[in-house]
Amino acid sequence: MTALVTILWVAVIWRATPIRQERWKRALWVAFAALAVALTAELAPVSRFLDQTGGVTDLGTLIKHLAGIVACAALLDWVIALNSPTTPPVPARRVAVRHAIALAAMAAMTVLFFQIDRRETTNFAETQAGSGIATAYLLTFEVYLGVAMGIATWMFLTVLRDPKTPRGLLATGVWTLAAGTSLGVVYAALRSEVLTDQLVGGHGPGGDRTAMSATDAIQAAAILLIIVGTFVPPVARAKAALADYRALYRLHPLWWDLTAATPKIVLGSRRSRTQDLLTVRDRRSRLIRRTVEIRDSALLLRGLVDEGHYASARGRLADSGLSGEQLEAACEAMWLRASLDAKSASRKPVGSARNPAPHPSLDLAEEVRWLCKVANAYRDPAVRTTATRLVLEPK
């Protein structure tokens, strides 16, 4: 339990910065903070400290359950906010009703708590087993928890069914969250069954203590899955950022040579590789500009390579063992290098010019992937030699 509490407080601290931003980010932070408070209050030393300081027997138990309801309500707010791009915005009245239900549950639990004949304990559920008022108190919490986690699971599955939801790592995160909230429902159902059995004098397989330990394990697993699921989007963003930086780095030599020959197509000043890596802002826009500037430069260099000479140079590259995409990327790289050499030699456009059609790309990711292949081929010695021969061949 101590390890789980530590993980939760780390998550609370790590997410503390965005709480001044969007409401959905604040909701997730509140959920983690409330859950951290709930599980911290359950620790025996903390529980004893709260009882002694507050002068209320088993005060830690009440704090744990009230904070748990706050955590459930905040998590539900976050889940609904996540789903808002695929559904109409939730009216403020419905939000108020949802919060009113949570407050009503907290008020009912507070009233019931002070009606219980309590005694100092580190395990409230076991100590109060069979008590009608204590059972009503605990069932109020479990029912609210089960309903809230059930709604959250349904909302996550709704997001996953939407065709507009991104696949890959982000979808994995949503599945993980759905698994965590589903386990929350299972935990609430099993704990409710154990409490009911205790009230009527029944016992589950292995006895009440075994059943309680099993549900505690399910609760811990549910919390861990929810934590892991909420950390997946930042990991996905970090992965995307790393991929963008890698693409900027790989495209830089090709882009640098092309823009040196056609400087007027560059928006702003040209950046070195070091500046690329050290500039954090506008990463994606810089990558978009880089792909556009490479294509624009290629357009300005059109007409400098003879059609017949290009065909023979392509044949030489094919004879070297290249085929498929590798051959096409090498041919485009060879044409760009030959065009740059021809421009450097002040060669005029030829009558039978060869201008390879750009690779068909449906999105930025595909365009970047292709241009990175071309950039790799651009540095290949065989491509460089073939391009030089292409320029030196007589017209």
Buried (B, 14 or more C-beta within 10 A) or exposed (E): EEEBBEBBBEBBEEBEEEBEEEEBBBBBBBBBBBBBBBBBBBBEEBBEBBBEEEEBBBBBBBBBBBBBBBBBBBBBBBBBBBBEEBEEEBEEEEEEEBBEBBEEBBEBBEEBBEEBEBEEBBEBBEBBBEBEBBBBBBBBBBBBBBBBBBBBBEBBBBBBEEEEBEEEBBBBBBBBBBBBBBBBBBBBBBBBBBBEBBBEEEEBEEEBEEBBEBBBEBBBBBBBBBBBBBBBBEBBEEEBEEEBBEBBBBBBBBBEBBBEBBEEBBEEEBBEEEEBEEEEEEBEEBBBBBBEBBBBBBEBBBBBBBEEBBEEBBEBBEEEEBEEEBBBBBBBBBBBBBBBBBBEEEBEEBEEBBBBEBBEBEEBEEBBBBBBBBBBBBEBEBBBEBBBBBBEEEE
